[in-house]
Amino acid sequence: MPPLSGVTVLEVGVFMAGPFATMQLADLGARVIKIENPEGPDPTRATGPFVDGHSSPFARLNRNKESVALDLKSEAGRRAFLRLVERADALVENLRPGALRKLGLGPDDLAAVNPDLVYASASGFGQDGPLAALPGLDIMAQARSGLMSITGEPGGDPVKVGVPICDLVAGLYTALAVTAALRGATGQHVDVSLLESGVSLAVWEAGRYFATGEVGRPLGSAHQTGAPYQAFRCADGWVTLGAITPKTWDGLCAALDLAHLHTDPRYGDSAARHTHRASLVPAVEEATSARSTAAVVDALVAAGVPVAPIEDYAAVFSDPHLGERGFFWDADHPQLGPVRQLGSPMRFSESPPRHDNAGPPLGADTRTVLAELGYSDAEMDEVAR
């Protein structure tokens, strides 16, 4: 059985951070009941592309969950929600700070109903502090966290990370925090922000700044402290390589016929190669650009040098290595049939992640869940009005 089997999690989530957090918990076996307003559900449902009227991103981001449609502003919806809270182990929400408090459903309110409940809030800038009330989308967190100041080419315009990294990392931290908090004897409020999640990634930049006062700048694909360690052009594409140890530097020079670089005193050790990167990188690229991507990869693999081609997602989603490891799988959807999913990178020898349903239609499980709470058909009709 998956490791979180027997755990029940309520989600009041929209867009990315909250739903991504609960997707992790659901993959690990938790029963996740996604609560949505029937008149204004998770906006991701309205995000394309669409397949037969259903959001393709939603069907993937909300897998292994149940959908219950409740209007938390109505008395009937609020009562049903509180009955769910009584039986739940955790709640994950990523609404604007204070939104649930205004409905009388804040951490203190729900602790009175279920003292053991783990109440997790993911937000742009946290539940308190001068920025707490500001809208906090991923790109704002990338901007304030410093990530955009080091992403892109030197001297270029600001560039965000290609995926919503602050949303996703905040979701991962939220899932980790919930899992950790569930080990406690009593409930507590977990507060995760996109901003702090983004800042937490600045390991190299913090090490340099707190030691020297130097502020990180964009380096393109280059490493902060080692060279050659970046992307290099080939005749038909690009590769990334890292040759920053004596052994891998020797292997690189031998594999690409760079004996003249190997004997050049400017590149005698890793620190020197980083210092003279401006001349080293073009010299290495002169060799790689004369060869095909496959030829460079084959030569460097044979020489024991870390190397990888830069792939687009068409190649990634058909990658034979990922295929052999069973990373991609199909989740069932009542209208769409099999929906291809990205796998969980967490692998357990005895308790594999769940492979159940795709993101469900709105309210697909409302009556089933309410029946578990003891609702009659008439009472269900009142809630669903």
Order of alpha helices (4+ residues) and beta strands (2+ residues): beta-alpha-beta-beta-beta-alpha-beta-alpha-beta-alpha-alpha-beta-alpha-alpha-beta-alpha-alpha-beta-beta-alpha-alpha-alpha-alpha-alpha-beta-alpha-alpha-beta-beta-alpha-alpha
